[in-house]
C-alpha cells in the first residue's frame, strides 16, 4: 500500500512540475521569410573590354530586410581567382530598390573571348542569402546593348559598384 501511495505521489509531483514548466514556457515558431519579389533583372551578355558592365535589378522585400548584395565572379574551367565583394544597401533600399550595380572591366589582361559568370546575391540582416541572380558575361568586342527605353528612367541610377579586379594574370 505504501508503494502505491509513493508511486501516485511521485506521478502527481511530476505532473504538477511539468504543468508549471509548460505554462511558463514561451513557444517560438520559426517562420519562413517571404520570398523577394523580382520586378526586373537584366544585364548585357556581351561587351567590349574596358566598358562598364551593368546589372540592372528592381527588387521588393515585403519584410524590408535586405541589407547587402554579395558579388562573385567565376570563370568556367578555371581555378577560383576572383575575391568576392559586397555592397551595403542604403536604409531606404531595404524594402525596395531599383537601379544597377556596375563592374569596371578595364584590364591589362587579355580578356578577349573570356567568358565569366557574375552572381549577385541579396543577403538579409541575419546573413541569410535570400535571392541569387546569375548573369553570363562574354568579352567579345561588341558594344553594350542599351537598357530598354521604357526602363531607362527607373533603373538608370547606380546602387553600387562590384569591386572585383579582373586584372588577375593568367
Secondary structure, 3 states (H helix, E strand, C coil): CHHHHHHHHHHHHHHHHHHHHHHHCCCCCCCCCCCCEEEEEEECCEECCCCEEEEEEEEECCCCCEEEEEEEEECCCCCCCCCCEEEECCHHHCCEEEEEEEEECCCCCCCCCCEEEEEEEEEECCCCEEEEEEEEEEECCCCCCCCCHHHHHHHCCEEEECCCCCCCCC
